[in-house]
């Protein structure tokens, strides 16, 4: 008899405990923090697929997202104009972690240094050039905002697209393309976000007609790119830059649109 009473008491106690737990769960607010058990049951986030890791374009875009970003509010008057391959060279070493190769720079920067085989004369020229080279590199390191102009005749813009209500900006090259200057072709310039500036929108038909006439008549245009130097690629000695603003001019100074 005593055994049955103990068994009955134990059973009743278990039932009351289950009821209490059920009430607690029912009264638990929906936004309550998850318990340790809940966290342990949570499925881990899926890892990147092998196909993504092996895709060079995806990995390249991910890497470019982590590059330093320019300030779109930076005063346009404070951008310096880059119109020489020597400037690109100094910019490259200014933002690169690579050691400065003064002899290589001197051979590209000074025709006198490049022409002579006299070891003492080369030493004297290099010594004279060193302060200027160091000053140019130091300036490029702290001042990364620059202007890059592209002069073109008619082909700067494509014909007006009635569907997108804009002109394709042909000067914007696909990612991976680069530009250089004839005075120093060893150093290049590449834009990481050029496709974001590939369309000059113009919804107003009257203005679109005027610009379309310029394009069809192959009139001279200038594309002015405002950019920020982000990184240096040692694989092909290229300065990688972020475009912050683009202006399109008729001739040299008549602004017809901007992106």
LOKOL-971052 format. One line per 5 residues: number of its first residue (from 1); their letters; for each residue y, z, x negated of N, C-alpha, C. Coordinates in steps of 0.1 Angstrom, whole numbers, plus 5000, padded with zeros to 4 digits. Each point is the difference from the previous one (the first is absolute). Layout:
% LOKOL-971052
NUM) a) Y,Z,X,Y,Z,X,Y,Z,X  ...
This chain:
% LOKOL-971052
1) xxxxx) 4988,5000,4992,5012,5000,5008,5012,5000,4991  5001,5009,4990,5011,5000,4991,5003,4987,4993  4989,4994,4996,5001,4986,4994,5006,4990,5009  4996,5000,5013,5006,4991,5009,5015,5003,5002  5004,5012,5001,5014,5004,5001,5008,4995,4988
6) xxxxx) 4995,5002,4988,5007,4995,4988,5001,4985,5000  4989,4993,5004,5001,4986,5001,5010,4995,5010  5001,5007,5012,5009,4996,5010,5015,5002,4995  5002,5012,4993,5014,5002,4995,5004,4990,4990  4991,4996,4991,5003,4990,4990,5003,4987,5006
11) xxxxx) 4992,4996,5010,5002,4987,5007,5014,5000,5007  5003,5011,5007,5013,5001,5007,5012,4999,4989  4998,5006,4989,5011,5000,4990,5002,4986,4994  4989,4992,4999,5001,4987,4995,5007,4991,5010  4997,5002,5013,5007,4992,5011,5015,5003,5000
16) xxxxx) 5004,5013,4999,5014,5003,5000,5007,4994,4988  4993,4999,4988,5006,4994,4988,5003,4985,5002  4990,4993,5006,5001,4986,5003,5012,4997,5009  5001,5009,5011,5011,4998,5010,5013,5002,4993  5001,5010,4991,5013,5003,4993,5004,4988,4992
21) xxxxx) 4990,4994,4992,5003,4989,4992,5005,4988,5008  4993,4998,5012,5004,4988,5008,5014,5002,5005  5004,5012,5003,5014,5003,5005,5010,4998,4989  4996,5004,4988,5010,4998,4989,5002,4985,4997  4989,4992,5000,5001,4986,4998,5009,4993,5011
26) xxxxx) 4998,5005,5012,5007,4994,5011,5015,5003,4999  5003,5012,4995,5014,5004,4999,5007,4996,4988  4992,4994,4990,5006,4995,4988,5010,4989,5002  5012,5001,4995,5010,4989,5003,4996,4987,4993  5005,4989,5006,4995,4987,4995,5006,4997,4986
31) xxxxx) 5012,5006,4997,5006,4998,4987,4997,5010,4990  4990,5009,5002,4997,5010,4991,4994,4994,4987  5003,5008,4989,4995,4995,4987,4985,4999,5000  4994,4991,4994,4985,4999,4999,4994,5011,4992  4989,5004,5004,4993,5011,4993,4993,4994,4987
36) xxxxx) 4995,5009,4992,4993,4996,4988,4988,4991,5003  4993,5004,5011,4989,4992,5004,5004,4986,5005  5011,5000,5007,5005,4987,5005,5003,4991,4988  5007,5006,4990,5004,4992,4988,4987,4995,4993  4990,5008,4999,4988,4995,4994,4993,4989,5007
41) xxxxx) 5003,4999,5013,4993,4989,5008,5008,4987,4999  5013,5001,4995,5008,4988,4999,4995,4990,4990  4999,4987,5005,4995,4990,4991,5011,4996,4990  4996,4999,4987,5010,4996,4990,5005,4986,5002  5013,4998,4995,5006,4987,5002,4992,4989,4992
46) xxxxx) 4999,4988,5005,4992,4990,4994,5006,4996,4986  4992,4998,4990,5005,4996,4987,5003,4985,5001  5010,4996,4991,5003,4985,4999,4987,4992,4998  5000,4989,5007,4988,4991,4998,5000,4993,4986  4989,4996,4996,4999,4993,4987,5007,4987,5001
51) xxxxx) 5000,4994,5011,5007,4987,5002,5015,5001,4997  5005,5012,5005,5015,5002,4997,5002,5002,4986  4992,5008,4993,5002,5004,4986,4998,4987,4991  4992,4991,5005,4997,4988,4992,5010,4989,5003  5008,5002,5010,5010,4989,5004,5013,5002,4991
56) xxxxx) 5003,4991,4991,5011,5002,4991,5014,5000,5007  5001,4993,5011,5012,4999,5008,5003,5013,5006  4990,5007,5006,5002,5013,5007,5003,5010,4990  4993,5000,4988,5003,5010,4990,5014,4998,4994  5004,4987,4999,5013,4997,4994,5011,5006,5010
61) xxxxx) 4999,4998,5013,5009,5004,5009,5001,5016,5000  4988,5006,4999,5000,5015,5000,5008,5005,4987  4998,4993,4989,5006,5004,4988,5015,4998,5001  5005,4989,5006,5014,4997,5002,5007,5010,5009  4993,5006,5009,5005,5010,5009,5004,5013,4992
66) xxxxx) 4994,5002,4989,5002,5012,4993,5011,4998,4989  5005,4988,4999,5011,4998,4990,5013,5006,5004  5009,5003,4991,5013,5005,5004,5007,4991,5010  5007,5006,5009,5007,4992,5010,5015,5001,4999  5007,4989,5002,5015,4999,4999,5006,5005,5012
71) xxxxx) 5013,5003,4999,5008,5005,5011,5007,4989,5007  4997,4997,5012,5006,4989,5007,5015,5002,5003  5005,5012,4998,5014,5003,5002,5008,5000,4987  4993,4996,4989,5007,4999,4988,5012,4990,5001  5011,5004,4995,5012,4991,5001,4998,4987,4993
76) xxxxx) 5003,4989,5007,4998,4986,4995,5008,4998,4988  5012,5006,4999,5009,4998,4989,4994,5006,4987  4990,5008,5001,4994,5007,4988,4988,4993,4995  4996,4989,5006,4989,4992,4995,5005,4991,4988  4992,5000,4989,5004,4991,4989,4993,4987,5001
81) xxxxx) 5006,4989,4995,4994,4987,5001,4991,4997,4989  4988,4995,5003,4991,4997,4989,4999,4984,5000  5004,4994,4989,4999,4985,5000,4995,4996,4986  4992,5008,4993,4995,4997,4987,4986,5006,4998  4992,4993,4993,4987,5005,4997,5000,5012,4990
86) xxxxx) 5011,5001,4992,5002,5011,4992,5002,5013,5008  5008,4999,5011,5002,5011,5008,4986,5005,5006  4992,4990,5004,4987,5004,5006,4992,5007,4989  5001,4995,4988,4992,5006,4988,5005,5015,4999  5013,5002,5000,5004,5014,4998,4996,5009,5012
91) xxxxx) 5001,4994,5012,4996,5007,5012,4985,5004,4999  4992,4990,4995,4986,5002,4999,4997,5013,4991  5006,5000,4989,4998,5012,4991,5007,5012,5005  5010,4999,5008,5007,5011,5005,4991,5008,5010  4992,4993,5008,4992,5007,5010,4985,5000,4997
96) xxxxx) 4997,4995,4988,4986,5000,4996,4997,5012,4991  4987,5004,5001,4996,5011,4991,4994,4995,4987  5001,4986,4998,4995,4994,4988,5010,5003,4988  4996,5001,4988,5009,5002,4989,5008,4987,4998  5013,5002,4995,5009,4989,4998,4996,4993,4988
101) xxxxx) 4998,4987,5001,4997,4991,4989,5013,4994,4995  5007,5006,4991,5013,4996,4995,5000,4986,4994  4990,4998,4992,4999,4987,4993,4998,4989,5009  4992,5002,5010,4998,4989,5010,5012,4998,5008  5007,5010,5004,5013,4999,5007,5010,4992,4992
106) xxxxx) 5001,5004,4987,5010,4994,4991,4997,4985,4999  4987,4996,4999,4996,4986,4998,5004,4992,5012  5000,5006,5012,5004,4993,5013,5015,5001,5002  5006,5010,4995,5014,5003,5003,5010,4993,4990  4995,4999,4988,5009,4995,4989,4993,4987,4994
111) xxxxx) 5007,4989,5001,4995,4988,4994,5001,5001,4985  5009,5007,4994,5001,5002,4986,4988,5008,4995  4996,5010,5007,4989,5008,4996,4987,4991,5001  4999,4992,5010,4988,4992,5003,4999,4989,4989  5011,4995,4995,4999,4988,4991,4997,5004,4986
116) xxxxx) 5004,5012,4996,4999,5003,4985,4986,5006,4997  4995,4997,4988,4988,5005,4995,5003,5011,4989  5012,5001,4997,5004,5010,4990,4998,5014,5005  4991,5008,4994,4996,5013,5005,5012,5009,4999  5008,5000,4990,5012,5009,4999,5011,4996,5010
121) xxxxx) 5001,4987,5002,5010,4996,5010,4996,5004,5014  4987,4998,5003,4995,5004,5013,5002,5015,5002  4998,5008,4989,5001,5015,5001,5015,5003,5003  5009,4993,4993,5014,5003,5003,5005,4996,5014  4995,4989,5004,5004,4996,5014,4994,5009,5010
126) xxxxx) 4988,5004,4999,4993,5010,5009,5008,5013,5000  5004,5005,4988,5007,5012,4999,5013,4999,5008  5007,4989,4999,5013,4998,5007,4998,4998,5015  4988,4995,5004,4998,4998,5014,4995,5013,5008  4994,5009,4992,4993,5011,5006,5010,5008,5010
131) xxxxx) 5012,5004,4996,5008,5007,5009,5003,4993,5013  5002,4987,5000,5003,4992,5012,4987,5000,5009  4988,4997,4993,4988,5000,5008,4997,5013,5007  5002,5011,4993,4998,5013,5006,5009,5003,5011  5013,4996,4998,5010,5002,5011,4996,4992,5013
136) xxxxx) 4996,4988,4998,4996,4991,5011,4988,5006,5007  4990,5005,4993,4988,5006,5006,5004,5012,5008  5008,5009,4993,5004,5012,5007,5008,4998,5013  5009,4989,5000,5007,4997,5012,4991,4995,5011  4990,4992,4996,4991,4995,5010,4991,5010,5006
141) xxxxx) 4997,5011,4992,4992,5011,5004,5006,5008,5011  5013,5002,5000,5008,5008,5009,5006,4992,5012  5002,4988,4998,5006,4991,5010,4991,4989,5005  4992,5003,5010,4989,4991,5004,5004,4990,5011  5012,5002,5006,5005,4991,5011,5006,4987,4994
146) xxxxx) 4995,4989,5004,5006,4987,4995,5000,4989,5010  5008,4990,4997,5001,4988,5008,4994,4988,4993  4992,4992,5008,4994,4988,4994,5003,4989,5009  5007,4990,4995,5004,4988,5008,4991,4988,4998  4997,4993,5011,4993,4988,4999,5008,4989,5006
151) xxxxx) 5003,4990,4991,5008,4988,5004,4991,4989,5005  5003,4994,5012,4991,4990,5005,5008,4990,5008  4994,4988,5002,5006,4989,5007,4991,4997,5012  5003,5005,5012,4993,4997,5012,4987,5007,5002  4992,5001,4989,4986,5005,5002,5000,5016,5000
156) xxxxx) 5011,5006,4999,5000,5015,5001,4995,5005,5013  5004,4992,5011,4995,5003,5013,4992,4989,5006  4990,5004,5008,4993,4990,5008,5007,4996,5013  4995,4991,5007,5006,4996,5013,4999,5011,5010  5009,5000,5009,5001,5011,5011,4987,4999,5008
161) xxxxx) 4994,5012,5002,4988,5002,5008,5004,5005,5014  4998,4992,5010,5004,5003,5013,4992,5012,5006  4988,5002,4995,4991,5010,5005,5005,5014,4994  5002,5001,4987,5004,5012,4994,5015,5002,5000  5008,4990,5003,5014,5000,5001,5006,5004,4986
166) xxxxx) 4995,4993,4990,5005,5003,4986,4996,4989,4991  5005,5002,4987,4998,4990,4989,4991,5007,4990  4989,4993,4996,4992,5006,4989,5007,4999,4987  5000,5011,4993,5007,5001,4987,4990,4996,4989  5000,4988,4996,4991,4994,4990,5000,5007,4987
171) xxxxx) 5012,5006,4997,5001,5007,4987,4991,5012,4998  4995,5005,5011,4991,5012,5000,4986,4995,4997  4995,5004,4988,4987,4996,4996,4990,5010,5004  4988,4996,5002,4989,5009,5003,4998,5010,4989  4995,5012,5004,4997,5010,4990,4991,4995,4988
176) xxxxx) 5004,5002,4988,4993,4995,4989,5008,4989,4992  5009,4993,5007,5008,4990,4994,5011,5007,4992  5006,4993,4990,5010,5006,4992,5010,4990,4996  5012,5004,4996,5011,4992,4995,5004,5004,4986  5006,4991,4993,5005,5003,4986,5012,4992,4997
181) xxxxx) 5007,5003,4989,5012,4993,4995,4996,4991,4988  5007,4989,4999,4997,4991,4989,5003,5005,4986  5010,5009,4999,5004,5006,4987,4989,5009,4994  4992,5006,5008,4989,5009,4996,4989,4999,5010  4990,4992,4998,4990,4998,5010,4988,5009,4999
186) xxxxx) 5001,5009,4990,4989,5010,4998,4999,5011,5010  5012,5003,5007,5000,5011,5009,5004,4994,5014  4993,5006,5010,5000,4994,5013,5005,5010,5011  5003,4995,5012,5005,5009,5011,4991,4996,5012  4995,5011,5006,4992,4998,5012,5004,5010,5011
191) xxxxx) 5000,4996,5012,5005,5009,5011,4987,5004,5008  5000,5013,5003,4988,5006,5006,5000,4999,5016  5012,4997,5005,5001,5000,5015,5007,4987,5005  4999,4989,4993,5007,4988,5003,4997,4995,5014  4988,5002,5005,4996,4995,5013,5007,5007,5012
196) xxxxx) 5006,5012,4997,5008,5007,5010,5014,4993,5002  5003,4991,4991,5013,4993,5000,4999,4985,5001  4989,4996,5007,4997,4986,5000,5006,4992,5011  5007,5007,5009,5005,4993,5012,5015,5004,5002  5009,4991,5001,5014,5002,5004,5001,4997,5015
201) xxxxx) 5001,5011,5007,5001,4999,5015,5014,4996,5004  5000,4991,5010,5013,4996,5006,4997,4995,5014  5003,5010,5009,4997,4997,5014,5011,4992,5007  5012,5001,4994,5012,4992,5006,4998,4986,4997  4999,4992,5010,4997,4985,4998,5011,4993,4993
206) xxxxx) 5013,5003,5003,5011,4993,4993,4999,5002,4985  4998,5012,4996,4999,5003,4985,4988,4994,4994  4989,5000,5008,4987,4995,4995,5002,4984,4998  5007,4994,5008,5003,4985,4999,5008,4997,4987  5010,5009,4997,5008,4998,4988,4991,5001,4988
211) xxxxx) 4992,5010,4999,4991,5003,4989,4990,4989,4998  4994,4996,5012,4990,4989,5000,5006,4987,4994  5013,4997,5003,5006,4988,4995,5002,5001,4985  5003,5012,4995,5001,5002,4985,4986,4997,4994  4989,5005,5006,4987,4998,4994,4996,4985,5000
216) xxxxx) 5003,4994,5011,4996,4985,5001,5008,4992,4991  5012,5004,4996,5009,4992,4991,4998,5004,4986  4991,5010,4997,4997,5004,4987,5013,5006,4993  5007,5007,5007,5012,5006,4995,4997,5012,4990  5008,5002,4990,4997,5010,4990,5001,5014,5007
221) xxxxx) 4990,5008,4997,5000,5014,5004,4997,5010,4989  5004,5012,5002,4997,5011,4990,4993,5011,5008  4988,5004,4994,4993,5012,5006,5003,5012,4990  5006,5010,5005,5003,5012,4992,4991,5011,5004  4992,5005,4990,4991,5011,5003,5005,5013,4994
226) xxxxx) 5000,5010,5008,5004,5014,4995,4986,5007,4998  4997,5005,4988,4987,5005,4998,5001,5013,4991  4988,5007,5000,4998,5012,4992,4988,4999,4992  5002,5002,4986,4989,4998,4991,4990,5012,5002  4988,4998,5003,4990,5010,5003,4991,5003,4988
231) xxxxx) 4995,4990,4994,4989,5002,4990,5000,4988,4990  4992,5002,4989,4998,4989,4990,4985,4998,4999  4996,4987,5001,4986,4996,4999,4997,4995,4986  4993,5007,4992,4998,4996,4986,4990,4988,4999  4993,4997,5011,4990,4990,4999,5006,4986,4998
236) xxxxx) 5013,4998,5006,5007,4988,4999,5015,5002,4997  5003,5012,4996,5014,5003,4996,5010,4997,5012  4997,5006,5011,5007,4997,5012,5007,5013,5006  5013,4998,5003,5007,5011,5007,4997,4998,5015  4994,5011,5006,4997,5000,5015,5012,5007,5007
241) xxxxx) 5005,4993,5010,5012,5005,5007,4999,4999,5015  5007,5009,5006,5000,5001,5015,5013,4994,5005  4999,4991,5009,5012,4994,5006,5005,5009,5011  5013,5003,4999,5007,5008,5010,5009,4993,5009  5005,4988,4996,5009,4992,5009,5000,4986,4994
246) xxxxx) 5002,4990,5009,5001,4986,4997,5012,4994,5007  5008,4993,4993,5012,4992,5006,4998,4985,4996  5004,4992,5010,4999,4986,4998,5014,4994,5001  5004,4992,4991,5014,4995,4999,4999,4984,5001  5010,4995,5006,5003,4985,4999,5009,4998,4988
251) xxxxx) 4995,4992,4990,5007,4999,4988,4999,5013,4992  5011,5005,4996,5000,5013,4991,5005,5012,5008  5008,4999,5010,5006,5012,5005,5002,5000,5016  4995,4990,5007,5001,5001,5015,4987,5005,5005  5000,5013,5005,4988,5007,5005,4996,4994,5013
256) xxxx) 4988,4996,5001,4995,4994,5013,4989,5008,5007  4995,5010,4992,4990,5009,5006,4995,5010,4990  4994,5011,5005,4994,5010,4992,4988,5006,5007  4991,5005,4991,4988,5007,5005,5000,5014,4995
